[in-house]
Amino acid sequence: MTTAQQTLLRLLATALFSAPLTLPEEVDWQAVLAESRAQAVLPLAYEAARTVLPEAEKPAWQKAALERITRNYAVRAEHAEAAKVLYDAGVPFALFKGTASARYYPEPALRAMGDVDFLVPADRMEAAERAILAAGFARDTTPGISDPNVEWIYRRAPKSCWEMHRTLNGIPAGEVGIRAQQMLADTVETAESYASPEGAYPVPDTLHHGLILLLHTAHHLLSGGVGLRHFCDWAVFAASLPDEAFVRTFAAPLREIGLWRFAQTLERCAEMYLVAPQRTWAQDIPDALAEELLADLLETGNLGSKDPTRAYQQNLLYDRGSATVGGKSRLVRFFGNLTAAAKRDYPAAEKHAALLPLAWLCTAVRCTVQLVTGKRPRLDSELRRAAQTRAARYRALALFELERKEETP
């Protein structure tokens, strides 16, 4: 861990949990600023740093923080606008991810915001789209980005991006995925009202938000990477529940989808590095495992911003269908990942199995062209070693692995 990263973690601990601010003897504040940007936690870092920043460093930090916070307020206003558009259209919905996570922060506006994500029942998506288009948006039809089987993405100049989901992304296939879908099937029906300064709108309740947060974090961890923003989301959320309430709410369902150990490790990591309140349900996690997870978060930056090659390690790392690490031969994993990519980029192949071979070919040709043109890194020894390191970390987290009970003779 670099001095800049150590400093950033201490700033976050102060901003989130009022921990006393102790800094290394020599701080490169420009390096801390760059790291906080890469991790998408700049407003939080500035909140804790503004009283200790050297005078020479204040202008750069103030300018960067103001730009990010202004953007946060703009996106928060768009959440309220999206809610009004859907309310007026009579469409049931729940806003999730960014705004749902921000409400657990000491100051919600300091949580870096991205897009406006909302969940709509499949049979009401067309009505929702009509209302969104009438609000000045256009559907993004870029191949591989807008998948009508999963989500429709809408954009409006200059920066507005709304993502409408009929189901929650990041859910793996197989038995785990079926269980997760069943748990989250009533997310809209069980949503609770959040009275934000911009207006009231429905967000997932405690159980559904926790499940969505972990599924989303695990999905990005396995693919391009996560970073500290989602780590902070988990830390403040977990701290909002007393031990007994958390275990009663989450222990059983998270064990059913193979994410209990991941939740425990995230929490232990938050206790060690963000000075989050200690929880009895996370104390069995070895410190070394929490350290490895933090190393992964620091290496990647927000959604892989610090290392674009991580997204290309997926085919060497895990099976995209089940999202499990290891347990399959390279050949089986290759074809499984090729199929997942083909169905993602060519939705017709999902509906019509006869089109799958053509989708395989198109996907393979596109990847080959990207390799030749240098837009895709080659699977060299360095990339393989990086994937192996990550695989060892993730196997220890037992991501999406079900606990098998021994049969009684």
C-alpha positions, 0 to 999 in steps of 0.5 A: 500500500502506498502512502497516498493510499494509506492517507486516503483510507484514513480520510475515508475513516474520518469522513464516514465514521468520525475516526480521529485523523492521523496522517503519515509524516510526509503526504503527497497531496497531489497523489492522494487527490489522484487516488481519490479520483481513481477510487471515485471517493473524492468528495468524501476525502475532501470533507476530511482533508479540507481542514488539514490541507496545506494552503498550496494544495487547497485550490486544486482540491477545492476545484476538483471537489466542487466539480464532483459534488456539483455533478452529484447534485445534478444526478440526484436531481435526475433521480427525482425527475425520473421518479416524477416521470414514472409516477406520472406515467403510473409505472411502479418502480424502485430506484436502486444502486447509487441513490439507495446507497447514498442514503446510508452516508453521513452526508448523502451528497458526498457519495459519488453518483453515476447513472440513474438506475431503476427497476420496472416490472417487465410488463410496464417497460413499454409504458415507462419508455414512452414516458422517458422518450417524452422527457427528451431521452433517446434509447441507446442502441449501441451493440453490447451496451443496450440489451433489451432482455436485461436493460434499456439505456436512455441518454439525453444531452449533455450527460444524462444517462438513465438505465431501466432494468426489468431484472437486476444485473450481476446475477449469475446463472444456475442454481445460485441465480435462480435463488437470487432471482426469487429473493429479489422478485418482489423488489418493487413491491417491497420498496420503501419511500426515501425522502431525499432533499430533491423529493421522495421516491421508492428505493429497495428495503433493507434486505433487498438493498443489501442483496443488490449491493453484494451481487453488484459488488461481486459482479464487478469484482470478478470482471473489471474491478470494484474500487473503494466507492462500493467498499464504502457503500457496504461499510456504511450500510452494514454499520446501519444495522445492529449485529443481531438484526444483520444476522437475522436478516442476511445470514440465511439468504446470503448463505443460500447464494454463496455470498455470506463469506464475501459479506463477512470479509468486506465487513472485516476489511471495513473494520480494519481500514475504515475503523467501522464498528466491529461486528461479531459476525465478521470476526472469524475472517482472517486478517490476511483475507481482508488484506488481500481483498483490500489490495484488490480494491486498491489495484483496480480503482472504481470499476477498473479505472486503474487497470483496463486489462483486468476486464480481459482477464475474465476468460482466464479467471471465472465462468461467466455463467455461474460466476464461480472461480475454478472447478472447470477446465479451460476449454469448458470455461472458454466456450461458456464465456464465449456463449455468455458474451455472444448472448450479451452482444447479440440478444437474438441468440438468447431467444433463438438457439439456432442463431448461437453459432453465428453469434459465436462467430461474430463475437470471435471475429470482433475479438480477433479484430480488436487484438490485431488493432491493439484495442484488446490486450494479448493473453500474455504471461503477465496477464495470465499471472495477474488472473491467477493471483486474482483467482486465488483471492476469489477462491478464498472468498468462495464467491457464489459457492453453495454450502453443501450439507453432508448427507445423513447415512 
